[in-house]
């Protein structure tokens, strides 16, 4: 399937007339018919009811709606690519662990999108710290926000802040009367995240309990923070989350503080060694302004 197939079908679906569509596309009608037939053959379904009048099949209506969205997105990508290539716009790729969305990151994104003083095109990718490091080295992103320290000579990591951890428990759980200790919490079944890839925030949580001489029983592994919260609400177990996650308001879970002062999780900024691009420098300047003194 080629782009011309999508463009030809889009015009035909809008006009529902082979003659008119061919005129708008500046091609003869027979080649247009052949191109549409090729598209149908590749998809293995009929997109048109070839009667009078010409009509889209249900499959045709679905394909028209979604292929139109694809072409619009492609046009936007091409336009931004051209502007970035001409220096009219700067692209900045950002990787982030889901739990960092409850901290400084939302305000950073709002400021970066303001277009002042630098117009940026942001690429936002949800990924673990390990995935961020790999993406940084491959050039797919320019900056990452995660929670795990990675020893790699090609990467600079900076701890932006230490988030207090809190226990997330099902609504009505007796430990919600808190504060509680890690030893108390270790008696409960755990929902732990992310399961893959490792090392991850899960390893940080396991190591925290082990530092107090206790281990936890993992009743359920999951890869997403939101999924873990949902499973806690369903009574599968408990989990540890950064205190900023308490901004979530749900009736089926509650949060309680921990007694241990070192029960924290860092938000860590990762970037390439020697990267001094205007977009990254602008981003770092905003982060410096947002962090508490």
C-alpha positions in Angstrom: 0.0 0.0 0.0 1.3 3.4 -1.0 0.4 6.9 0.0 -1.2 7.6 -3.4 -3.7 4.8 -2.7 -4.8 6.6 0.4 -4.9 10.0 -1.3 -6.8 8.7 -4.3 -9.3 6.9 -2.1 -9.8 10.0 0.1 -10.8 12.2 -2.9 -13.0 9.4 -4.3 -14.8 9.0 -0.9 -15.4 12.7 -0.8 -16.8 13.0 -4.3 -18.3 9.5 -4.7 -17.8 10.0 -8.5 -14.9 8.5 -10.4 -15.0 11.1 -13.1 -15.0 14.1 -10.7 -12.3 12.5 -8.5 -10.0 11.9 -11.5 -10.4 15.5 -12.5 -9.4 16.7 -9.0 -6.5 14.4 -9.0 -5.4 15.3 -12.5 -5.3 11.7 -13.7 -7.4 9.7 -16.2 -10.3 7.7 -14.8 -9.0 4.2 -15.8 -5.8 4.6 -13.8 -7.8 5.8 -10.8 -10.1 2.8 -11.0 -7.1 0.5 -11.1 -5.5 2.1 -8.1 -8.7 1.8 -6.1 -9.0 -1.9 -7.2 -5.4 -2.5 -6.1 -6.2 -1.0 -2.7 -9.3 -3.2 -2.2 -7.3 -6.3 -3.3 -4.6 -5.5 -0.7 -7.1 -5.0 2.0 -9.2 -8.0 0.9 -12.5 -6.2 1.2 -14.7 -4.0 -1.0 -14.6 -0.3 -0.1 -17.2 0.8 -2.6 -20.6 -0.3 -3.8 -20.2 0.3 -7.5 -23.8 1.2 -8.4 -25.6 4.4 -9.2 -25.0 6.3 -7.0 -21.6 5.2 -5.9 -21.6 4.4 -2.2 -19.0 3.5 0.5 -19.4 0.1 2.2 -19.2 0.0 6.0 -15.5 -1.0 5.6 -15.1 1.9 3.2 -16.5 4.4 5.7 -14.3 3.1 8.4 -11.2 3.2 6.2 -12.1 6.7 5.0 -12.4 8.1 8.5 -9.1 6.6 9.7 -7.1 7.1 6.6 -8.1 10.8 6.6 -6.8 11.1 10.1 -3.5 9.4 9.1 -3.1 11.8 6.1 -3.8 14.8 8.3 -1.2 13.6 10.8 1.3 13.0 8.0 0.8 16.5 6.7 1.4 17.9 10.1 4.6 15.8 10.5 5.8 17.0 7.1 5.1 20.6 7.9 6.9 20.5 11.3 9.8 18.6 9.7 10.2 21.4 7.1 10.0 24.1 9.8 12.5 22.3 12.0 14.9 21.8 9.0 14.6 25.5 8.2 15.3 26.5 11.8 11.9 28.0 12.3 11.1 25.4 15.0 13.0 23.2 17.4 12.1 19.6 18.2 12.6 18.3 21.8 12.0 14.7 22.7 11.0 14.0 26.3 10.8 10.6 27.9 9.0 10.3 31.3 8.1 7.6 33.8 4.3 7.9 34.5 4.7 8.8 38.2 6.7 11.9 37.3 3.6 13.4 35.8 2.4 14.4 39.3 5.5 16.6 40.0 7.2 19.4 38.1 6.7 17.8 34.6 3.2 19.2 33.8 4.2 22.8 34.4 7.4 22.3 32.5 5.4 21.0 29.5 3.0 24.0 29.7 5.9 26.4 29.6 7.7 24.6 26.8 4.5 24.7 24.7 4.0 28.5 25.2 6.3 29.2 22.3 8.2 31.9 24.2 11.0 32.6 23.6 11.6 29.4 21.6 9.0 27.6 19.5 9.3 23.9 20.3 7.7 20.8 18.8 7.5 18.4 21.8 7.7 14.6 21.4 6.4 13.0 24.6 7.1 9.3 25.2 6.1 7.3 28.3 9.0 5.0 29.2 11.0 3.6 32.2 14.3 5.1 33.2 16.2 2.2 31.5 14.2 2.8 28.3 15.0 6.5 28.5 18.7 5.9 28.7 18.5 3.6 25.6 16.4 6.3 23.8 18.8 9.0 24.7 21.8 7.1 23.4 19.9 6.4 20.2 18.9 10.0 19.8 15.1 9.3 20.0 14.7 11.7 23.0 16.7 14.6 24.4 15.8 14.5 28.0 14.3 11.9 30.4 12.5 12.0 33.8 12.7 8.8 35.7 13.3 7.4 39.2 16.3 5.0 38.8 20.0 5.7 38.9 21.8 4.3 35.9 25.6 4.1 35.7 26.4 5.0 32.0 29.3 7.2 30.9 27.3 8.5 28.0 24.5 9.8 30.3 24.4 12.6 32.9 21.8 12.1 35.6 20.7 14.8 38.1 18.4 14.3 41.0 15.8 17.0 40.9 13.9 16.2 44.0 13.2 13.4 46.5 9.5 12.4 46.7 8.2 11.0 49.9 6.6 7.6 49.5 3.2 6.8 50.8 1.3 3.5 51.1 -1.7 3.1 48.8 -4.3 0.7 50.4 -7.8 -0.4 49.6 -10.5 1.8 51.1 -11.4 0.8 54.6 -8.1 -1.0 55.2 -7.2 -0.8 59.0 -3.6 0.5 58.2 -5.1 3.7 56.7 -5.2 5.0 60.3 -1.4 5.4 59.9 1.3 6.5 59.9 2.8 3.0 59.5 6.2 1.4 59.3 7.6 -0.5 56.4 7.7 -3.6 58.6 4.0 -3.3 59.2 3.3 -2.8 55.5 5.6 -5.8 54.6 3.0 -8.1 56.0 0.5 -7.2 53.3 0.4 -8.7 49.7 1.9 -6.2 47.2 1.0 -5.0 43.8 4.4 -4.0 42.3 5.2 -2.1 39.1 6.7 -2.0 36.6 7.4 -5.7 36.0 9.5 -5.0 32.9 12.1 -3.8 31.9 14.3 -4.1 35.0 16.0 -2.5 36.9 13.0 -0.2 37.7 11.1 1.5 40.4 10.0 -2.0 41.6 13.7 -2.8 42.5 13.9 0.5 44.4 10.9 -0.5 46.5 12.2 -4.0 47.1 15.6 -2.6 48.1 14.0 -0.2 50.5 12.2 -3.0 52.4 15.4 -5.2 52.4 17.3 -2.3 54.0 15.1 -2.8 57.0 15.6 -6.6 57.0 12.2 -7.5 55.6 11.0 -8.8 52.3 7.6 -8.4 50.6 5.3 -10.9 48.9 4.3 -9.7 45.4 0.8 -10.9 44.7 0.6 -9.2 41.3 3.1 -7.6 38.9 1.9 -4.9 36.5 3.7 -2.5 34.1 1.6 0.6 34.8 1.1 2.9 37.8 -2.6 3.4 37.0 -3.1 -0.4 36.7 -1.4 -0.9 40.0 -3.7 1.7 41.7 -6.7 0.0 40.2 -5.7 -3.4 41.5 -5.1 -2.0 44.9 -8.7 -0.6 44.8 -9.9 -4.1 43.8 -8.3 -5.5 47.0 -5.5 -7.4 45.3 -2.8 -5.9 47.6 -1.1 -2.7 48.6 1.7 -0.6 47.0 4.1 2.2 47.5 3.7 5.4 45.4 5.2 8.9 45.4 3.3 11.2 47.7 2.4 13.4 44.6 0.2 10.6 43.4 -2.2 11.5 46.2 -3.5 14.1 43.7 -5.6 11.2 42.3 -8.9 11.2 44.0 -10.5 7.7 44.1 -13.2 6.3 46.4 -11.8 2.8 46.4 -8.3 3.6 47.7 -6.6 5.6 50.5 -3.1 6.8 51.3 -1.2 6.8 54.5 2.3 8.2 55.3 5.3 6.1 56.3 7.3 6.5 59.5 10.7 6.1 57.9 12.4 9.3 56.8 14.4 7.6 54.0 11.2 6.2 52.4 11.6 8.4 49.3 11.9 8.1 45.6 14.0 10.5 43.5 12.9 12.2 40.3 16.0 12.0 38.1 16.7 14.0 35.0 18.7 12.1 32.4 20.5 13.6 29.3 23.3 13.0 27.0 26.9 14.0 27.8 27.9 17.1 25.9 24.4 17.9 24.5 24.1 21.7 24.3 21.2 22.1 21.8 19.0 25.3 22.2 15.9 23.2 22.9 17.6 21.3 25.8 19.2 24.4 27.2 15.8 26.2 27.2 14.3 23.2 29.0 17.0 23.1 31.6 16.6 26.8 32.3 12.8 26.3 32.9 13.5 23.4 35.2 15.9 25.5 37.3 13.2 28.1 37.6 10.6 25.6 38.7 12.6 23.8 41.4 12.3 25.0 44.9 15.3 26.9 46.3 
